[in-house]
Amino acid sequence: MSFCKNEWGNRILYQIIEEDAQLLAQKRIGRKLTDDELYQVKKGIEWGMECWTIVVNTAIDIAVQKS
């Protein structure tokens, strides 16, 4: 099992990069996003991540149940 690390050596559990969004856009709308559209997607992800603690707590509960 391996993890990517950030510049401070902290392990990254999850990240979304532009390529991820562009691949999804290509599948969903048949083209890549413009910079303006990509910025709106970024803002939408930020809004969606406001409740990230709920997602992480649920993932912890599932992981503990499985072990």
C-alpha positions as CSV (number, residue, x, y, z in Angstrom):
1,M,0.0,0.0,0.0
2,S,1.4,3.4,-0.9
3,F,0.4,7.0,-0.5
4,C,1.4,10.2,-2.2
5,K,2.9,12.8,0.1
6,N,2.6,16.6,0.0
7,E,5.6,18.9,0.4
8,W,5.5,18.5,4.2
9,G,5.6,14.8,4.0
10,N,2.0,14.3,5.0
11,R,0.3,11.4,3.3
12,I,-2.5,12.4,0.9
13,L,-5.7,10.3,1.3
14,Y,-7.6,11.7,-1.7
15,Q,-7.2,14.4,-4.2
16,I,-8.9,15.6,-7.4
17,I,-6.8,17.0,-10.2
18,E,-7.8,18.9,-13.3
19,E,-7.3,15.7,-15.4
20,D,-9.9,13.9,-13.3
21,A,-12.5,16.6,-14.0
22,Q,-11.6,16.9,-17.7
23,L,-11.9,13.1,-18.2
24,L,-15.4,13.2,-16.5
25,A,-16.4,16.2,-18.6
26,Q,-15.3,14.4,-21.8
27,K,-17.4,11.4,-20.9
28,R,-20.4,13.5,-19.7
29,I,-20.5,16.4,-22.3
30,G,-18.2,15.2,-25.0
31,R,-15.6,17.9,-24.6
32,K,-13.1,19.4,-22.2
33,L,-14.1,22.2,-19.9
34,T,-13.0,25.8,-20.5
35,D,-11.0,27.6,-17.8
36,D,-14.2,29.4,-16.7
37,E,-16.1,26.2,-16.5
38,L,-13.2,24.5,-14.7
39,Y,-13.2,27.3,-12.1
40,Q,-17.0,26.8,-11.5
41,V,-16.3,23.0,-11.1
42,K,-13.6,23.9,-8.5
43,K,-16.1,26.1,-6.6
44,G,-18.7,23.4,-6.7
45,I,-16.2,20.8,-5.3
46,E,-15.3,23.3,-2.5
47,W,-19.0,23.7,-1.7
48,G,-19.5,20.0,-1.7
49,M,-16.6,19.4,0.6
50,E,-18.1,21.6,3.4
51,C,-19.4,18.4,4.9
52,W,-16.2,16.4,4.4
53,T,-16.1,15.3,8.1
54,I,-19.3,13.4,7.6
55,V,-17.8,11.6,4.6
56,V,-14.6,10.8,6.5
57,N,-16.4,9.7,9.6
58,T,-18.6,7.3,7.6
59,A,-15.5,5.9,5.8
60,I,-13.9,5.3,9.2
61,D,-17.0,3.5,10.5
62,I,-17.0,1.3,7.4
63,A,-13.3,0.6,7.6
64,V,-13.5,-0.4,11.3
65,Q,-16.5,-2.7,10.7
66,K,-14.6,-4.5,7.9
67,S,-11.4,-5.1,10.0
